[in-house]
Amino acid sequence: MNIQIFGTKKCNDTKKAERFFKERGIKFQFIDMKEKGMSKGEFTSVAQANSGLENMINWECKD
């Protein structure tokens, strides 16, 4: 399984997700949305897996 975390370095929820996987020794890849973003293919794939755009965005994150 390939786990990818799409977020920003300052977002507390992103930090929590990283800590969760690190504590359990689970490998993951962090993609900084401010630096790289998603390709169209990645975006479509993630949107489908999450049942749409509304479920992909953390509206409470201010960063």
ZAPAVEX-337894 format. One record per residue (C-alpha): x, y, z; residue in one letter. Coordinates in steps of 0.001 Angstrom, whole numbers. Each point is the difference from the previous one (the first is absolute). Example, Ala and Ser with C-alpha at 12.3 -4.5 7.8 and 13.67 -1.06 7.14 Angstrom:
+---------+---------+---------+------+
:      c1 :      c2 :      c3 : zaro :
+---------+---------+---------+------+
:   12300 :   -4500 :    7800 :    a :
:    1370 :    3440 :    -660 :    s :
+---------+---------+---------+------+
END
This chain:
+---------+---------+---------+------+
:      c1 :      c2 :      c3 : zaro :
+---------+---------+---------+------+
:       0 :       0 :       0 :    m :
:    1262 :    3475 :    -883 :    n :
:   -1131 :    2637 :    2525 :    i :
:     197 :    3611 :   -1085 :    q :
:    -750 :    2990 :    2195 :    i :
:    -941 :    3128 :   -1912 :    f :
:     217 :    3054 :    2241 :    g :
:    2139 :    2882 :    1167 :    t :
:    2874 :      -3 :    2463 :    k :
:   -1785 :    2343 :    2416 :    k :
:   -3382 :   -1757 :      65 :    c :
:    -638 :   -1692 :    3362 :    n :
:   -2077 :   -2773 :   -1584 :    d :
:    2844 :    -764 :   -2399 :    t :
:    2401 :    -183 :    2944 :    k :
:   -2384 :   -2348 :    1840 :    k :
:    -218 :   -2304 :   -3023 :    a :
:    3793 :     -81 :    -365 :    e :
:     428 :    -755 :    3711 :    r :
:   -2616 :   -2783 :    -185 :    f :
:    1851 :   -1830 :   -2769 :    f :
:    3483 :     629 :    1460 :    k :
:   -1000 :   -1379 :    3414 :    e :
:   -1219 :   -3196 :   -1655 :    r :
:    3022 :    -368 :   -2276 :    g :
:   -2144 :     365 :   -3128 :    i :
:    1704 :    1496 :   -3032 :    k :
:   -1719 :    2946 :   -1656 :    f :
:     737 :    2747 :   -2470 :    q :
:    -710 :    3643 :     861 :    f :
:    -962 :    2325 :   -2842 :    i :
:     108 :    3698 :     916 :    d :
:   -2915 :    1591 :   -1824 :    m :
:    1660 :    3416 :     138 :    k :
:    3086 :   -1283 :   -1808 :    e :
:   -1218 :   -2677 :   -2387 :    k :
:   -3759 :    -480 :     -59 :    g :
:   -1691 :   -2875 :   -1815 :    m :
:      19 :   -1010 :   -3604 :    s :
:   -3366 :    -290 :   -1726 :    k :
:     240 :   -3797 :     167 :    g :
:     815 :       5 :    3730 :    e :
:   -2842 :    2410 :     685 :    f :
:   -2526 :   -2105 :   -1913 :    t :
:    1157 :   -3205 :    1681 :    s :
:    -143 :    1467 :    3508 :    v :
:   -3383 :    1643 :    -654 :    a :
:   -1475 :   -3313 :   -1140 :    q :
:    1431 :   -1855 :    3000 :    a :
:   -1500 :    2592 :    2365 :    n :
:   -3433 :     255 :   -1628 :    s :
:     563 :    3517 :   -1313 :    g :
:    1672 :    3333 :     630 :    l :
:   -1923 :     901 :    3150 :    e :
:    1547 :   -2959 :    1837 :    n :
:    3541 :     909 :   -1072 :    m :
:     274 :    3466 :    1508 :    i :
:     456 :     841 :    3658 :    n :
:   -1925 :    3258 :     120 :    w :
:    1101 :     640 :    3605 :    e :
:    3724 :     157 :    -821 :    c :
:    1037 :    3660 :    -286 :    k :
:    3352 :    -559 :   -1693 :    d :
+---------+---------+---------+------+
END
